[in-house]
Amino acid sequence: RRARWRSLAALGAVAATVEGVAPRDLDDADVRKAFDADAACASDECEGQPAGVSLLQFRGQKRVAAAAGAAAASSVADWPSATASQLDEQVNAIIDEEFQNITGFGSYLPTDFKPDVTWEACTRVDWTLESHSRRPMDGPIFQPSTMELRDMVEGLGLNECKPEGRYYEDDTCRAMRAAILANRRLTKAVPEGPRFVNYLLVDWGDIPSWLEGTVGPVDYSVMPPRAKVLRPNAATGYGMCDIVRTVLTHSPNQMATGTCGYMASLAALSHKAPAKAIKMGLRLMWTGRATPTITPPCPYIYAQQPGLVPFRDRSGQWRPRSASSAESTMCAGNAVDCRRAKGVPSQNAGLAFMWSQSLIGSFYHEVTGMCFDDGPAKLIYPGVDRRTVATIKGVQGQNLGSALWSCNEVIDPAGRGCRFGINFNTCGPLSDDDCKLLKSYQYDDDQAAQLLYALNMGLVRGETDLIKAAEPVTSKYRSMRDFVNFYLKIATEHGAHTLSLRAYQLISLIVDSTMKPQGTEEMLEEACRAEVAMLVIDANPLKPIPGHDEDPSTPRPMPPFDMATHRTLSPKGSCDHAVYLVDCDQEANVYTLWSWGYRVYVTKELILGRPIPVSDPTQAKLVRDVDATFNDGILCNTVFAERVSFAGLEGKDLGAARPFA
């Protein structure tokens, strides 16, 4: 499976091993019994199913609701389960009260756009010293007592958010004041602390992120390291700093993880709706969820302490030095992620990692309706085994299904109007509607892996019927049974009388095509017109070149990023990365992409490439136009929204963020 952006083609790999196996037809009665999980269901089961939500996802939502309080108990330190819902309501009430008059998206300072090592900046502040000073309720951001924090306020232009500042009434400034006030109130009113307190503990800098005496000694004799939280409100000041800096500098960074799809949505909100992003970041820190309506993630993620995991910096020194280790650290991203992540932590701390872990946990909880004490979204640390890294890769990447879900949950939760763009020539004989559903099907990675194993075992036994080969898994998981039945519907609609492994192979080839460069003028123009758009691309041409900074006057592949000079920048012909499309300057032929915490500039020619005719006879039967399907560009598909919205404010026209003027 690809580390960063997955397709269902991982399952299709099985079919490639069975070319030439004669199909065994099911009788017509058996075929009729199979149903399409997303197009037909019992009337009582469909009752209450929201528009735009698949039946598979709706079942998961109902199981989550039915199992509230009865799911597998988590052994990790967390809010007391008996009072978690009350604490959630209390926290949300305080946040909503402070933000009640802030309904705009806010503005941004273009000068704040910069690659920012947020954890490093926020750990320069002595939060213990800062907590001892007495200041108005607008502090500490606007009334800092330490020089480090005063420098930070000035460097970010936040003096303009003070009462005498030019932008005091801008919604971004108002959101920061509201967040600071809410955070101070919550610190006093909720002694249980933020749900994500463990993600606020950072020991990589000169000064720990927590207040003196609130966290026990860090045990670096175990991996990942652990520290006991003695006071849950140990690092709320650092948490506020991390949220504000990450949003204002537009620098959420996935580090060495494969979470590009989730990071792209946070980058989009930081750019288009900084006021909303600040509110969501605060809510996420305290409740574990970015919006009050999203399915809660499984509780095991709250116990992780990413900011204690040691790493080698660019000078080769371990951070922290007390944790020197001879063990190497692996990377869960693609090759370009790993190259850009040298000398940085394996995973971020603070807002960026809270965001990705929470969304990953919520998606899989919603799709499966199940939670476990020890789930797959784990930490990477020195000495971690390859099998664990492979598991982490599997859940960190996105496919179109999870990308659409994420977009609807955090970009447009009120309207849920996110869509995706593909080259429909890749759909071959399928209808556009069937093809869209097939390519965006939502599934659980672990259950899909079990299905793959069952199919392989069926081949070993000489099985030719996928329905029968899949029974060990489909009898256990309703979602996988629906998945296989959906494949059966597609096959029978197009001439097959069984779900043989041969028919499965053909459909899987159509799915696999989603990850081949296929961008069209229409896809790119549609993404440029959208309020928010994420592009799924081949990351290889975006590799960093030492000594050369990104510059809009020399967009890739122009020199010094030309492929004639740097052959390693050539597209590899498959997609493994997601980026946020910041801007389209069609007249200048400069398209601005955001990823890895900063901006990359490319041309239209690099995005769309030149056509590559389909010459393989089998593949030619599965495309609608052999000359207008694939190309040697970098764009595979898009996910976009026509608007950004606040949860609970459906229909309200909020406009768009704009530069401070």
Stockholm file with secondary structure:
# STOCKHOLM 1.0

chainA/1-661         RRARWRSLAALGAVAATVEGVAPRDLDDADVRKAFDADAACASDECEGQPAGVSLLQFRGQKRVAAAAGAAAASSVADWPSATASQLDEQVNAIIDEEFQNITGFGSYLPTDFKPDVTWEACTRVDWTLESHSRRPMDGPIFQPSTMELRDMVEGLGLNECKPEGRYYEDDTCRAMRAAILANRRLTKAVPEGPRFVNYLLVDWGDIPSWLEGTVGPVDYSVMPPRAKVLRPNAATGYGMCDIVRTVLTHSPNQMATGTCGYMASLAALSHKAPAKAIKMGLRLMWTGRATPTITPPCPYIYAQQPGLVPFRDRSGQWRPRSASSAESTMCAGNAVDCRRAKGVPSQNAGLAFMWSQSLIGSFYHEVTGMCFDDGPAKLIYPGVDRRTVATIKGVQGQNLGSALWSCNEVIDPAGRGCRFGINFNTCGPLSDDDCKLLKSYQYDDDQAAQLLYALNMGLVRGETDLIKAAEPVTSKYRSMRDFVNFYLKIATEHGAHTLSLRAYQLISLIVDSTMKPQGTEEMLEEACRAEVAMLVIDANPLKPIPGHDEDPSTPRPMPPFDMATHRTLSPKGSCDHAVYLVDCDQEANVYTLWSWGYRVYVTKELILGRPIPVSDPTQAKLVRDVDATFNDGILCNTVFAERVSFAGLEGKDLGAARPFA
#=GR chainA/1-661 SS CCSSBCCTHHHHTTGGGGTTCCCCCCCHHHHHHCCCTTTCCCHHHHTTCCTTCCHHHHHHHHHHHHTTTTSCCCCSCCSCTTTHHHHHHHHHHHHHHHTTTCCSCCEECGGGCSCCCHHHHHTSSCHHHHHHSCCCTTTTTSSCCSHHHHHHHHHTTGGGGSTTSTTTTSHHHHHHHHHHHHHHHHHHHCTTCCTTGGGGCCCSSSSCSSCTTSBCCCBTTSSSCBCCBSSTTTTHHHHHHHHHHHHHTTCCCCTTSSCHHHHHHHHHHHHHCHHHHHHHHHHHHHHSCSSTTSCCCCGGGGGCCGGGSCEECTTSCEESGGGCCCCCCCCCSCHHHHHHTTTSCSSCCHHHHHHHHHHHHHHHHHHHCCCCSSCSCCCCCTTCCHHHHHHHHHHHSBCHHHHHHHIIIIISTTTCCCEEECCGGGGTTSCHHHHHHHHTCCCCHHHHHHHHHHHHHHHHTTCCBHHHHTHHHHTTCHHHHHHHHHHHHHHHHTTCSSCBHHHHHHHHHHHHGGGSCCCCHHHHHHHHHSSEEEEEECCGGGCCCTTCCCCTTSCBTSTTSCTTTCGGGSCCSSCCEEEEEEEEETTTTEEEEEETTEEEEECHHHHHCCEECCCCHHHHTTCSCTTSSEESSSEEEEEEESCCCCTTCTTCCCCCCEECC
#=GC SS_cons         CCSSBCCTHHHHTTGGGGTTCCCCCCCHHHHHHCCCTTTCCCHHHHTTCCTTCCHHHHHHHHHHHHTTTTSCCCCSCCSCTTTHHHHHHHHHHHHHHHTTTCCSCCEECGGGCSCCCHHHHHTSSCHHHHHHSCCCTTTTTSSCCSHHHHHHHHHTTGGGGSTTSTTTTSHHHHHHHHHHHHHHHHHHHCTTCCTTGGGGCCCSSSSCSSCTTSBCCCBTTSSSCBCCBSSTTTTHHHHHHHHHHHHHTTCCCCTTSSCHHHHHHHHHHHHHCHHHHHHHHHHHHHHSCSSTTSCCCCGGGGGCCGGGSCEECTTSCEESGGGCCCCCCCCCSCHHHHHHTTTSCSSCCHHHHHHHHHHHHHHHHHHHCCCCSSCSCCCCCTTCCHHHHHHHHHHHSBCHHHHHHHIIIIISTTTCCCEEECCGGGGTTSCHHHHHHHHTCCCCHHHHHHHHHHHHHHHHTTCCBHHHHTHHHHTTCHHHHHHHHHHHHHHHHTTCSSCBHHHHHHHHHHHHGGGSCCCCHHHHHHHHHSSEEEEEECCGGGCCCTTCCCCTTSCBTSTTSCTTTCGGGSCCSSCCEEEEEEEEETTTTEEEEEETTEEEEECHHHHHCCEECCCCHHHHTTCSCTTSSEESSSEEEEEEESCCCCTTCTTCCCCCCEECC
//
